[in-house]
Amino acid sequence: MDLRLDETQEMVQETARRIAKDILAPRAAEIDRNHQFPKEQIQALGEAGLLGVNVPESLGGSEAGVVSYSLAVTEIAAACASTSVTMAVTNMVAELICGFATEEMKRRHVPKLTSAQYAAGAFGLSEPQAGSDAGALKTRAEKKGDRWIINGSKQWITSGNVAGVIVVWARTGGPGPKGISAFLVEGDAKGLIVAPPESKMGQRASPTVGLTFEDCEVPAEALLGEEGQGFKLAMIALDGGRIGVASQAVGIARAALDASVAYALERQAFGKNIGSFQAIQWKLADMATELEAARLLTLQAAKLKEMGRRFTREASMAKLFSSEMANRACLEAVQIYGGYGYVDDFPVERYLRDVRTTTIYEGSSEIQRLVIARNLLFD
Ligand code: CAA
């Protein structure tokens, strides 16, 4: 198996690394503290082609493939997790529209997503009473002539207050997954009411909001795919999204490891640097080994998707292992820093807060285990 990156992948990785270092890292702590949406950072990603990495060039993407996408998310996340989730969800929405919208809708929305003319894209699946059990969602869409009228509410919507376009899942038929359809709703649509951003533990520069739809009208062409196909589209998008979260977790864990290595070489205790002690060495060795395993699982899932092969199980494995690994790595980083890890003068405190949600969003660890087990037992 060839593990070398090709020229395009190296170029995308290098581009993302440069933006991360020059534009994101210097401001990551400040925008987290101020809960400030990373508008200029997203603009820079758009200019570099990183908002549509796996999107056709004809629609404004860079058509560089899924492995490139994964590498780019990792680099961005290592500097600023908030920017990386905004980037990942925007890429996911752009890909979903490319795959299933009408030609007119693709041309209307995708170039604006990839160029950052839209501040972001958003994914409106979860509801106050339906997170893991997405098939139980209650928002409804009724057909009225050539329009759809949407009523209901969504919860935990990343970038829902700034997005130019939101994919909204709503019930058009009976109960369960088969009664669900997906729609494109523009961010300024009449009847769309946006709640104030949640006050979150981490990724605080990425706004998370509730949305309410009160007789929100969209045209017939806003239907994504076929009526009743919405749940499958959500699952297909989330399979890819989970590669994004896995890549993000790998990036945050790498940042935690790099910070820990630097600190271990610098911090003195008992007349030596703390990296001389086996207690610290073993922590670093475990962090590095688990990180490498997560990185390879993630790249494997990305490669399978890129080859057009089935990748549901591998994406869930990558997301499960990487997010759990990254949580352990960030906890250990704080432990290595001691008291300095518990204050916001150093970034490891932010890494720990930022990483916490990676085992929760885009399908919790429990849901990933369910997907993996069902795949082993019944597929
Ligand atoms: N690809 C294609 N189709 C799929 C699929 C996949 N990966 N997974 C399921 N389906 C299909 C099934 O084949 C089935 O279709 P048929 O009836 O035609 O066979 C249909 O979808 C229903 O599938 P299930 O019976 O498996 O559905 P379920 O109700 O048991 O739910 C689940 C399965 C895996 C638990 C799913 O509900 C799930 O993934 N839940 C988690 C939701 C989630 O990840 N939410 C994240 C919110 S978005 C977010 O966090 C983004 C953000 O802003 C950061």
Boltz pocket constraint, residues with backbone or C-beta under 6 A from the ligand:
constraints:
  - pocket:
      binder: B
      contacts: [[A, 85], [A, 89], [A, 123], [A, 125], [A, 126], [A, 131], [A, 132], [A, 133], [A, 134], [A, 135], [A, 156], [A, 157], [A, 158], [A, 177], [A, 231], [A, 232], [A, 235], [A, 236], [A, 238], [A, 239], [A, 312], [A, 360], [A, 361], [A, 362], [A, 363], [A, 364], [A, 367], [A, 370], [A, 371]]
      max_distance: 6.0
